[in-house]
């Protein structure tokens, strides 16, 4: 639904070139605020942090780049920015940031497990994702982070193989200041500061995302494909591994596999994929202004994201009502990615493809629903869709 300030307050949400933004090796930060939002309790600093971000939902604010590495191709000190607290809930806050008319970036804060995950959704003007997208990290605590998470500051850090601590820091003092940036070993590399004392009028939408409250239009074949998937919403089905590489380091071939059509929002479908007792995987299909985007949300048992997560690709064409392919840019390499097939009431197929041929293939029997499984790790209590 839309709040009184025009921002979307959505419930049950999960956490995803022209300006690539802060790359995965880049980092972030800001000085920790000492104040807390007056009405926000501190029993759960992660909930309080998201609540502080949500205070300004629907509002836009001016900002400036106060620090950037020498030679950075995208940012330089003095560059003016604008951000919008666009969509807010207890589970997720989405914050697009604009450099002039460049609307390629959205910061996504998602509550998961015992913390918050930060991701960077980067898109081209046509709405398709940039190759460097959905990178980010889970909130960290000392000694990886400089300070413990608070209602006003979270550090999203990781330790590189060489021991260097890199990542992002975000600070929020409602009604005063929002700071975002990258850091290395606790020192700022990028730092963006936004003035929250006075909202500004801003009408630009982030690339690839429909206007608030609207559903992204798809080509007729993709609309029918989407409807074919959604027709099974709320049901679960068992499947089996039909094709796999030899040798295979992932599956033995005799696992019990289950797909759950669990989250069915107007712009996103969330399909957890369970392998025996492993509930780490969720397939996420999102409508964009350019087609359909497929992402793989992988979580540990405690709900924190696995290092290899949020990978995926976008549809390169309209596909058919029964099959859509999600292909990564090849740069001269053999095209590869994923394919999903759906014959309503009969079969759902997911797998990886290479040069149009199946590499992995899993077929699910849609003729006989099974009992709904437990929620995927990190999503307990959430519908995983918006």
C-alpha positions as CSV (number, residue, x, y, z in Angstrom):
1,X,0.0,0.0,0.0
2,X,1.0,3.7,-0.3
3,X,1.7,5.7,2.7
4,X,0.7,9.3,3.3
5,X,4.0,10.6,1.9
6,X,3.7,8.7,-1.3
7,X,6.1,5.9,-0.5
8,X,5.1,2.2,-0.5
9,X,4.7,0.4,2.8
10,X,4.9,-3.2,1.6
11,X,4.7,-6.2,3.9
12,X,6.1,-9.7,3.5
13,X,8.9,-8.5,1.2
14,X,12.1,-10.5,0.9
15,X,15.9,-8.2,-0.2
16,X,18.4,-6.6,-6.5
17,X,27.6,0.5,-17.5
18,X,26.1,4.0,-17.3
19,X,27.3,4.4,-13.7
20,X,28.4,1.2,-12.1
21,X,28.4,2.6,-8.6
22,X,30.5,1.3,-5.8
23,X,31.9,-2.0,-7.0
24,X,32.0,-5.2,-4.9
25,X,35.6,-4.6,-4.1
26,X,34.8,-1.0,-3.1
27,X,33.5,-0.2,0.3
28,X,31.5,2.2,2.5
29,X,31.0,4.1,5.7
30,X,30.0,7.0,7.9
31,X,30.6,8.2,11.4
32,X,28.3,6.5,13.9
33,X,25.4,8.6,15.1
34,X,24.8,8.7,18.9
35,X,21.1,9.5,18.7
36,X,18.2,7.1,18.3
37,X,14.7,7.8,16.9
38,X,12.5,8.8,19.8
39,X,9.8,6.2,19.2
40,X,12.0,3.3,18.3
41,X,12.9,0.7,20.9
42,X,16.5,-0.6,21.1
43,X,15.8,-4.2,22.1
44,X,16.4,-5.1,18.4
45,X,18.9,-2.7,16.8
46,X,18.3,-4.2,13.4
47,X,14.5,-3.5,13.5
48,X,15.3,-0.1,14.9
49,X,17.7,0.6,12.1
50,X,15.1,-0.2,9.4
51,X,12.5,1.8,11.3
52,X,14.8,4.8,11.3
53,X,15.2,4.4,7.5
54,X,11.4,4.2,7.1
55,X,10.8,7.4,9.0
56,X,11.3,9.3,5.7
57,X,9.5,6.8,3.4
58,X,8.2,8.6,0.3
59,X,10.5,11.6,0.7
60,X,13.5,12.6,-1.3
61,X,16.6,14.5,-0.1
62,X,19.7,16.2,-1.6
63,X,23.2,15.0,-1.1
64,X,26.8,15.4,-2.1
65,X,29.8,13.2,-2.6
66,X,32.3,14.2,0.1
67,X,34.9,11.6,-0.6
68,X,35.9,9.4,-3.5
69,X,39.1,7.6,-4.6
70,X,41.4,9.5,-7.0
71,X,40.5,8.5,-10.5
72,X,37.1,7.1,-9.7
73,X,35.2,7.0,-13.1
74,X,31.8,7.5,-11.5
75,X,32.1,9.8,-8.5
76,X,34.2,12.8,-7.5
77,X,34.0,15.1,-4.5
78,X,31.3,17.8,-5.0
79,X,29.0,15.7,-7.2
80,X,25.4,16.4,-6.3
81,X,23.1,13.4,-5.6
82,X,19.5,12.8,-4.7
83,X,18.0,9.8,-2.8
84,X,14.5,8.6,-2.2
85,X,13.3,6.4,0.6
86,X,11.0,4.7,-1.9
87,X,9.6,1.5,-0.4
88,X,9.6,0.6,3.3
89,X,8.4,-2.2,5.5
90,X,9.6,-4.0,8.7
91,X,11.4,-6.5,6.4
92,X,12.8,-4.3,3.6
93,X,13.7,-0.8,2.7
94,X,14.6,0.3,-0.9
95,X,16.5,3.5,-1.5
96,X,17.2,4.6,-5.0
97,X,20.0,7.1,-5.4
98,X,20.4,9.4,-8.4
99,X,23.4,11.2,-9.9
100,X,21.7,13.8,-12.1
101,X,19.4,11.9,-14.4
102,X,21.2,8.6,-13.9
103,X,18.7,6.3,-12.2
104,X,20.7,3.0,-12.3
105,X,21.2,2.4,-8.6
106,X,19.0,1.2,-5.7
107,X,20.2,0.2,-2.3
108,X,18.2,-2.6,-0.8
109,X,18.2,-3.3,3.0
110,X,16.6,-6.6,3.8
111,X,15.9,-8.1,7.3
112,X,17.1,-11.7,7.4
113,X,18.1,-14.1,10.1
114,X,19.6,-12.1,13.0
115,X,20.5,-9.0,11.0
116,X,20.2,-6.9,7.9
117,X,21.6,-7.6,4.4
118,X,22.6,-4.8,2.0
119,X,22.4,-5.3,-1.8
120,X,23.0,-3.0,-4.7
121,X,20.5,-3.2,-7.6
122,X,22.1,-1.7,-10.7
123,X,20.2,-1.4,-14.0
124,X,20.6,0.0,-17.5
125,X,18.1,2.6,-18.8
126,X,16.2,-0.1,-20.6
127,X,15.6,-1.8,-17.2
128,X,17.9,-4.8,-17.7
129,X,20.4,-5.5,-14.9
130,X,24.1,-4.6,-15.2
131,X,26.5,-7.5,-15.0
132,X,27.9,-6.0,-11.8
133,X,24.7,-6.1,-9.7
134,X,23.2,-7.4,-6.5
135,X,26.5,-7.4,-4.7
136,X,26.7,-6.5,-1.1
137,X,27.2,-8.0,2.4
138,X,25.5,-8.9,5.6
139,X,25.7,-6.7,8.7
140,X,28.9,-7.2,10.7
141,X,30.0,-6.9,14.3
142,X,33.4,-6.3,15.8
143,X,36.1,-7.3,15.2
144,X,35.2,-7.3,11.5
145,X,33.2,-4.0,12.0
146,X,34.6,-1.1,13.8
147,X,31.5,-0.7,15.9
148,X,28.6,-2.8,17.0
149,X,25.4,-2.3,14.9
150,X,23.1,0.3,16.3
151,X,19.8,1.9,15.5
152,X,21.8,4.7,13.8
153,X,24.6,2.8,12.1
154,X,25.2,-0.5,10.4
155,X,28.5,-1.8,8.8
156,X,28.2,-4.3,6.0
157,X,31.7,-5.8,6.0
158,X,33.7,-8.8,4.9
159,X,37.3,-10.0,5.1
160,X,39.1,-10.5,1.9
161,X,41.5,-13.4,1.3
162,X,44.5,-11.1,2.0
163,X,43.0,-10.0,5.3
164,X,41.8,-6.6,4.2
165,X,38.4,-5.7,5.7
166,X,36.2,-4.0,3.1
167,X,32.5,-3.2,2.7
168,X,30.0,-0.5,3.4
169,X,28.8,1.7,6.3
170,X,25.4,3.4,6.5
171,X,24.3,5.9,9.1
172,X,20.9,7.4,9.7
173,X,19.8,10.2,12.1
174,X,16.2,10.8,11.2
175,X,15.5,14.5,10.4
176,X,19.2,15.3,10.2
177,X,21.5,13.1,8.1
178,X,21.9,10.0,6.1
179,X,25.4,8.8,5.2
180,X,26.5,6.0,2.9
181,X,29.9,5.0,1.8
182,X,32.6,2.4,1.2
183,X,35.5,1.6,3.5
184,X,38.8,-0.3,3.7
185,X,40.1,-1.2,7.1
186,X,37.8,1.4,8.7
187,X,38.8,4.3,6.5
188,X,36.4,6.0,4.1
189,X,36.9,5.6,0.4
190,X,33.5,6.8,-0.8
191,X,31.3,8.9,1.4
192,X,27.9,10.4,0.4
193,X,26.1,12.7,2.8
194,X,22.4,13.6,2.5
195,X,20.6,16.4,4.3
196,X,17.4,15.1,5.8
197,X,16.3,18.4,7.2
198,X,14.3,19.5,4.1
199,X,12.7,17.2,1.5
200,X,12.9,18.1,-2.2
201,X,10.6,17.3,-5.0
202,X,11.8,14.4,-7.1
203,X,9.9,12.6,-9.8
204,X,12.5,10.4,-11.5
205,X,11.9,6.6,-11.1
206,X,14.7,4.0,-10.8
207,X,15.4,2.3,-14.1
208,X,13.7,-1.0,-14.6
209,X,11.1,-0.5,-11.9
210,X,7.5,0.4,-12.6
211,X,6.0,3.5,-11.0
212,X,4.9,2.9,-7.4
213,X,1.6,1.1,-7.2
214,X,1.8,-0.1,-10.8
215,X,2.6,-3.5,-12.3
216,X,5.3,-3.8,-14.9
217,X,3.9,-4.6,-18.3
218,X,5.3,-7.7,-20.0
219,X,5.1,-9.0,-23.6
220,X,2.0,-11.2,-24.1
221,X,4.0,-14.4,-24.0
222,X,5.7,-13.4,-20.7
223,X,2.4,-12.3,-19.2
224,X,1.0,-15.8,-20.0
225,X,4.2,-17.4,-18.6
226,X,3.8,-15.4,-15.4
227,X,0.1,-16.4,-15.1
228,X,1.0,-20.0,-15.6
229,X,3.4,-19.9,-12.7
230,X,1.1,-17.9,-10.4
231,X,-1.7,-20.4,-11.1
232,X,0.1,-22.8,-8.7
233,X,0.5,-20.2,-5.9
234,X,0.4,-21.7,-2.4
235,X,1.1,-25.3,-3.7
236,X,4.2,-27.4,-3.4
237,X,5.4,-30.3,-5.7
238,X,8.1,-32.9,-5.6
239,X,10.6,-33.3,-8.5
240,X,13.6,-35.3,-9.6
241,X,16.9,-34.6,-11.2
242,X,16.7,-35.5,-14.8
243,X,20.0,-34.3,-16.2
244,X,23.3,-33.3,-14.6
245,X,27.0,-33.0,-15.6
246,X,29.3,-36.0,-15.2
247,X,30.9,-35.8,-12.7
248,X,28.5,-33.7,-10.5
249,X,29.7,-32.1,-7.3
250,X,26.3,-30.7,-6.2
251,X,23.7,-33.5,-6.3
252,X,23.8,-37.2,-5.9
253,X,20.6,-37.7,-7.9
254,X,18.5,-39.4,-5.3
255,X,17.5,-36.4,-3.2
256,X,14.0,-35.4,-2.4
257,X,13.4,-32.1,-4.2
258,X,10.5,-29.8,-3.6
259,X,9.4,-26.5,-5.2
260,X,7.0,-24.3,-3.3
261,X,5.1,-21.6,-5.1
262,X,5.2,-19.6,-1.9
263,X,5.3,-15.9,-2.6
264,X,3.0,-14.5,-5.3
265,X,3.2,-10.7,-5.5
266,X,2.1,-8.7,-8.5
267,X,5.8,-7.9,-9.4
268,X,7.6,-10.8,-7.8
269,X,7.2,-14.6,-7.5
270,X,9.2,-16.4,-4.8
271,X,9.7,-20.1,-5.3
272,X,11.7,-21.8,-2.5
273,X,13.6,-24.9,-3.7
274,X,14.2,-27.5,-1.0
275,X,16.7,-30.4,-1.4
276,X,16.0,-33.0,1.4
277,X,16.3,-30.9,4.6
278,X,18.3,-28.1,3.0
279,X,16.1,-25.0,2.8
280,X,18.8,-22.6,1.6
281,X,17.5,-21.8,-1.9
282,X,14.8,-19.5,-3.2
283,X,14.2,-18.7,-6.9
284,X,13.0,-15.1,-7.3
285,X,11.3,-13.9,-10.5
286,X,10.8,-10.2,-10.8
287,X,8.9,-8.2,-13.4
288,X,10.9,-5.3,-14.8
289,X,10.2,-2.7,-17.5
290,X,12.3,-4.9,-19.8
291,X,11.0,-8.4,-19.0
292,X,11.6,-10.9,-16.2
293,X,14.7,-11.1,-14.0
294,X,15.7,-14.4,-12.2
295,X,17.8,-14.3,-9.0
296,X,18.9,-17.0,-6.6
297,X,18.6,-16.2,-3.0
298,X,20.9,-18.5,-1.0
299,X,20.9,-18.4,2.8
300,X,22.7,-20.2,5.6
301,X,20.6,-22.0,8.3
302,X,20.9,-18.9,10.5
303,X,19.3,-16.8,7.8
304,X,22.5,-14.9,6.8
305,X,23.3,-14.9,3.0
306,X,25.8,-17.3,1.5
307,X,28.8,-15.7,-0.2
308,X,27.4,-17.0,-3.5
309,X,24.0,-15.4,-3.7
310,X,21.8,-13.2,-5.7
311,X,23.3,-14.4,-9.0
312,X,21.1,-14.7,-12.0
313,X,20.1,-13.1,-15.3
314,X,17.4,-11.4,-17.3
315,X,15.3,-12.6,-20.2
316,X,16.9,-11.6,-23.5
317,X,13.7,-11.9,-25.5
318,X,10.0,-12.5,-25.1
319,X,10.2,-16.3,-24.9
320,X,7.0,-18.3,-24.9
321,X,4.1,-18.9,-22.5
322,X,5.7,-22.2,-21.5
323,X,9.5,-21.4,-21.6
324,X,11.6,-18.5,-20.6
325,X,15.4,-18.3,-20.7
326,X,17.6,-16.1,-18.6
327,X,20.9,-15.6,-20.3
328,X,24.1,-13.9,-19.1
329,X,26.1,-11.7,-21.4
330,X,28.7,-13.9,-23.1
331,X,31.3,-11.4,-24.4
332,X,32.1,-13.9,-27.1
333,X,31.7,-16.9,-24.9
334,X,29.1,-19.6,-25.3
335,X,25.7,-18.3,-24.1
336,X,24.8,-19.8,-20.8
337,X,22.2,-19.2,-18.0
338,X,19.0,-20.8,-16.9
339,X,15.7,-21.9,-18.3
340,X,12.3,-22.4,-16.7
341,X,9.4,-24.3,-18.3
342,X,5.9,-24.5,-17.1
343,X,3.0,-26.7,-18.4
344,X,0.2,-25.8,-15.9
345,X,-1.1,-28.8,-14.0
346,X,1.5,-31.0,-15.6
347,X,5.1,-30.1,-15.3
348,X,7.5,-27.4,-13.9
349,X,11.1,-27.6,-15.1
350,X,14.1,-25.6,-13.9
351,X,17.7,-26.0,-14.9
352,X,20.9,-24.5,-16.3
353,X,21.6,-24.3,-20.0
354,X,24.6,-23.8,-22.1
355,X,24.3,-22.9,-25.8
356,X,20.6,-23.8,-25.6
357,X,21.2,-27.3,-24.2
358,X,20.3,-28.5,-20.7
359,X,23.2,-28.8,-18.3
360,X,21.2,-29.4,-15.1
361,X,17.5,-30.2,-15.4
362,X,15.0,-30.8,-12.6
363,X,11.4,-31.8,-13.4
364,X,8.6,-31.3,-10.9
365,X,5.2,-33.2,-11.2
366,X,2.4,-30.6,-11.0
367,X,-0.3,-33.2,-11.1
368,X,-0.1,-34.1,-7.4
369,X,0.5,-31.3,-4.8
370,X,2.4,-32.3,-1.6
371,X,2.3,-30.8,1.9
372,X,3.7,-27.3,2.1
373,X,7.2,-27.4,3.4
374,X,8.7,-25.2,6.1
375,X,9.8,-21.6,5.2
376,X,13.2,-21.2,3.5
377,X,16.0,-20.3,5.9
378,X,15.9,-16.6,6.7
379,X,12.3,-16.1,5.6
380,X,10.3,-17.5,8.5
381,X,7.2,-15.4,9.0
382,X,7.5,-13.8,5.5
383,X,5.5,-14.4,2.4
384,X,8.7,-13.7,0.4
385,X,6.9,-11.6,-2.2
386,X,5.6,-8.1,-2.8
